[in-house]
Amino acid sequence: QVLLVESGGGSVQAGGSLRLSCAASGSTLSRYSMAWFRQVPGKEREFVAAMKWSDGEISYGDSVKGRFTISRDNTESTMFLQLNSLKVEDTAVYYCAAGVFYLATESAYVYWGQGTQVTVFS
């Protein structure tokens, strides 16, 4: 079992930055991949970024590639998502997730945080 808690969301003007955090506990993260997804009301949950905890392999969704950066701390207990050059279209609830498989699909992840709201205004 993995407990995930997101933080760091907020309201930011377009062009600004935020750093989201996902604190994980409960299981050894080396067994899992972790990911960020985001969701806007009425739309499907969108893949943002993922990290394979065992070797640090990362991937990004096309819509955020070059602007967002996923990382982890030295203890591998916290995952971060640095959001730069934010656009209004980035407005969403951002969710942290963990699962066995390193994939960009929502169904691959078993454990989810409650989400943190990111609002970008022009």
Phi and psi restraints in degrees (value plus and minus 20) as a CYANA .aco file:
   2 VAL   PHI    -149.1  -109.1
   2 VAL   PSI     108.5   148.5
   3 LEU   PHI    -121.3   -81.3
   3 LEU   PSI     108.4   148.4
   4 LEU   PHI    -142.9  -102.9
   4 LEU   PSI     113.2   153.2
   5 VAL   PHI    -153.3  -113.3
   5 VAL   PSI      97.5   137.5
   6 GLU   PHI    -110.3   -70.3
   6 GLU   PSI     133.7   173.7
   7 SER   PHI    -176.1  -136.1
   7 SER   PSI     148.4   188.4
   8 GLY   PHI      84.1   124.1
   8 GLY   PSI     -24.0    16.0
   9 GLY   PHI     -89.2   -49.2
   9 GLY   PSI     147.5   187.5
  10 GLY   PHI     152.9   192.9
  10 GLY   PSI    -191.5  -151.5
  11 SER   PHI    -127.2   -87.2
  11 SER   PSI     105.3   145.3
  12 VAL   PHI    -156.6  -116.6
  12 VAL   PSI     122.2   162.2
  13 GLN   PHI     -90.6   -50.6
  13 GLN   PSI     127.5   167.5
  14 ALA   PHI     -73.1   -33.1
  14 ALA   PSI     116.8   156.8
  15 GLY   PHI      75.0   115.0
  15 GLY   PSI     -32.7     7.3
  16 GLY   PHI    -103.9   -63.9
  16 GLY   PSI    -192.4  -152.4
  17 SER   PHI    -155.7  -115.7
  17 SER   PSI     135.4   175.4
  18 LEU   PHI    -162.9  -122.9
  18 LEU   PSI     136.6   176.6
  19 ARG   PHI    -144.5  -104.5
  19 ARG   PSI      98.6   138.6
  20 LEU   PHI    -113.9   -73.9
  20 LEU   PSI     126.3   166.3
  21 SER   PHI    -142.7  -102.7
  21 SER   PSI     127.3   167.3
  22 CYS   PHI    -150.9  -110.9
  22 CYS   PSI      87.2   127.2
  23 ALA   PHI    -108.2   -68.2
  23 ALA   PSI     107.1   147.1
  24 ALA   PHI    -135.9   -95.9
  24 ALA   PSI     124.0   164.0
  25 SER   PHI    -174.3  -134.3
  25 SER   PSI     143.6   183.6
  26 GLY   PHI      90.2   130.2
  26 GLY   PSI     -52.6   -12.6
  27 SER   PHI    -164.9  -124.9
  27 SER   PSI     142.9   182.9
  28 THR   PHI     -92.3   -52.3
  28 THR   PSI     100.6   140.6
  29 LEU   PHI     -91.0   -51.0
  29 LEU   PSI     -34.5     5.5
  30 SER   PHI     -82.3   -42.3
  30 SER   PSI     -38.6     1.4
  31 ARG   PHI    -102.6   -62.6
  31 ARG   PSI     -28.7    11.3
  32 TYR   PHI    -145.4  -105.4
  32 TYR   PSI     143.0   183.0
  33 SER   PHI    -125.0   -85.0
  33 SER   PSI     129.8   169.8
  34 MET   PHI    -145.1  -105.1
  34 MET   PSI     131.6   171.6
  35 ALA   PHI    -169.0  -129.0
  35 ALA   PSI     140.7   180.7
  36 TRP   PHI    -133.6   -93.6
  36 TRP   PSI     112.7   152.7
  37 PHE   PHI    -144.3  -104.3
  37 PHE   PSI     143.0   183.0
  38 ARG   PHI    -159.4  -119.4
  38 ARG   PSI     135.4   175.4
  39 GLN   PHI    -166.2  -126.2
  39 GLN   PSI     114.0   154.0
  40 VAL   PHI    -125.7   -85.7
  40 VAL   PSI     120.1   160.1
  41 PRO   PHI     -71.9   -31.9
  41 PRO   PSI     111.6   151.6
  42 GLY   PHI      66.6   106.6
  42 GLY   PSI     -22.3    17.7
  43 LYS   PHI    -142.4  -102.4
  43 LYS   PSI     142.8   182.8
  44 GLU   PHI     -90.8   -50.8
  44 GLU   PSI     131.6   171.6
  45 ARG   PHI     -86.6   -46.6
  45 ARG   PSI     111.8   151.8
  46 GLU   PHI    -128.2   -88.2
  46 GLU   PSI     114.4   154.4
  47 PHE   PHI     -88.9   -48.9
  47 PHE   PSI     114.1   154.1
  48 VAL   PHI    -131.3   -91.3
  48 VAL   PSI     -75.3   -35.3
  49 ALA   PHI    -183.4  -143.4
  49 ALA   PSI     137.0   177.0
  50 ALA   PHI    -165.0  -125.0
  50 ALA   PSI     134.9   174.9
  51 MET   PHI    -158.4  -118.4
  51 MET   PSI     110.0   150.0
  52 LYS   PHI    -103.1   -63.1
  52 LYS   PSI      95.8   135.8
  53 TRP   PHI     -84.3   -44.3
  53 TRP   PSI     -51.2   -11.2
  54 SER   PHI     -87.6   -47.6
  54 SER   PSI     -59.0   -19.0
  55 ASP   PHI    -146.6  -106.6
  55 ASP   PSI     -21.2    18.8
  56 GLY   PHI      60.5   100.5
  56 GLY   PSI     -13.2    26.8
  57 GLU   PHI     -78.8   -38.8
  57 GLU   PSI     117.9   157.9
  58 ILE   PHI    -150.2  -110.2
  58 ILE   PSI     139.9   179.9
  59 SER   PHI    -170.1  -130.1
  59 SER   PSI     138.2   178.2
  60 TYR   PHI    -154.3  -114.3
  60 TYR   PSI     129.0   169.0
  61 GLY   PHI     -91.2   -51.2
  61 GLY   PSI     131.3   171.3
  62 ASP   PHI     -80.1   -40.1
  62 ASP   PSI     -53.2   -13.2
  63 SER   PHI     -91.7   -51.7
  63 SER   PSI     -37.1     2.9
  64 VAL   PHI    -139.0   -99.0
  64 VAL   PSI     -27.9    12.1
  65 LYS   PHI     -79.6   -39.6
  65 LYS   PSI     111.1   151.1
  66 GLY   PHI      72.2   112.2
  66 GLY   PSI     -33.9     6.1
  67 ARG   PHI    -136.0   -96.0
  67 ARG   PSI     -55.2   -15.2
  68 PHE   PHI    -126.4   -86.4
  68 PHE   PSI     131.1   171.1
  69 THR   PHI    -155.9  -115.9
  69 THR   PSI     107.8   147.8
  70 ILE   PHI    -118.5   -78.5
  70 ILE   PSI     122.3   162.3
  71 SER   PHI    -175.9  -135.9
  71 SER   PSI     156.4   196.4
  72 ARG   PHI    -162.2  -122.2
  72 ARG   PSI     142.7   182.7
  73 ASP   PHI    -105.9   -65.9
  73 ASP   PSI     157.6   197.6
  74 ASN   PHI     -87.3   -47.3
  74 ASN   PSI     -49.1    -9.1
  75 THR   PHI    -103.6   -63.6
  75 THR   PSI     -26.8    13.2
  76 GLU   PHI      40.4    80.4
  76 GLU   PSI       8.1    48.1
  77 SER   PHI    -122.8   -82.8
  77 SER   PSI     -32.5     7.5
  78 THR   PHI    -153.1  -113.1
  78 THR   PSI     112.9   152.9
  79 MET   PHI    -129.4   -89.4
  79 MET   PSI     122.9   162.9
  80 PHE   PHI    -141.2  -101.2
  80 PHE   PSI     133.0   173.0
  81 LEU   PHI    -151.9  -111.9
  81 LEU   PSI      91.0   131.0
  82 GLN   PHI    -108.0   -68.0
  82 GLN   PSI     100.4   140.4
  83 LEU   PHI    -128.3   -88.3
  83 LEU   PSI      91.4   131.4
  84 ASN   PHI    -134.6   -94.6
  84 ASN   PSI     141.1   181.1
  85 SER   PHI      29.6    69.6
  85 SER   PSI      29.7    69.7
  86 LEU   PHI     -85.1   -45.1
  86 LEU   PSI     122.5   162.5
  87 LYS   PHI    -135.7   -95.7
  87 LYS   PSI     138.9   178.9
  88 VAL   PHI     -76.4   -36.4
  88 VAL   PSI     -56.4   -16.4
  89 GLU   PHI     -87.6   -47.6
  89 GLU   PSI     -31.4     8.6
  90 ASP   PHI     -99.8   -59.8
  90 ASP   PSI     -28.5    11.5
  91 THR   PHI     -79.1   -39.1
  91 THR   PSI     104.1   144.1
  92 ALA   PHI    -197.4  -157.4
  92 ALA   PSI     150.3   190.3
  93 VAL   PHI    -108.0   -68.0
  93 VAL   PSI     106.4   146.4
  94 TYR   PHI    -121.2   -81.2
  94 TYR   PSI     108.8   148.8
  95 TYR   PHI    -136.0   -96.0
  95 TYR   PSI     119.4   159.4
  96 CYS   PHI    -114.0   -74.0
  96 CYS   PSI     121.4   161.4
  97 ALA   PHI    -161.5  -121.5
  97 ALA   PSI     136.3   176.3
  98 ALA   PHI    -159.7  -119.7
  98 ALA   PSI     124.9   164.9
  99 GLY   PHI    -184.7  -144.7
  99 GLY   PSI     154.9   194.9
 100 VAL   PHI     -94.9   -54.9
 100 VAL   PSI     -54.9   -14.9
 101 PHE   PHI    -119.5   -79.5
 101 PHE   PSI     124.4   164.4
 102 TYR   PHI    -114.1   -74.1
 102 TYR   PSI      70.8   110.8
 103 LEU   PHI    -161.3  -121.3
 103 LEU   PSI     145.8   185.8
 104 ALA   PHI    -123.6   -83.6
 104 ALA   PSI       0.8    40.8
 105 THR   PHI    -134.1   -94.1
 105 THR   PSI     121.1   161.1
 106 GLU   PHI     -77.9   -37.9
 106 GLU   PSI     -58.2   -18.2
 107 SER   PHI     -87.7   -47.7
 107 SER   PSI     -35.4     4.6
 108 ALA   PHI     -96.6   -56.6
 108 ALA   PSI     -33.7     6.3
 109 TYR   PHI    -128.6   -88.6
 109 TYR   PSI     110.2   150.2
 110 VAL   PHI    -114.8   -74.8
 110 VAL   PSI     -58.2   -18.2
 111 TYR   PHI    -126.2   -86.2
 111 TYR   PSI     114.9   154.9
 112 TRP   PHI    -155.4  -115.4
 112 TRP   PSI     122.5   162.5
 113 GLY   PHI    -100.1   -60.1
 113 GLY   PSI     159.5   199.5
 114 GLN   PHI    -107.3   -67.3
 114 GLN   PSI     -28.9    11.1
 115 GLY   PHI      74.8   114.8
 115 GLY   PSI     135.4   175.4
 116 THR   PHI    -156.0  -116.0
 116 THR   PSI     114.3   154.3
 117 GLN   PHI    -101.5   -61.5
 117 GLN   PSI     110.2   150.2
 118 VAL   PHI    -136.8   -96.8
 118 VAL   PSI     102.4   142.4
 119 THR   PHI    -141.9  -101.9
 119 THR   PSI     104.9   144.9
 120 VAL   PHI    -136.6   -96.6
 120 VAL   PSI     105.7   145.7
 121 PHE   PHI    -138.5   -98.5
 121 PHE   PSI     131.7   171.7
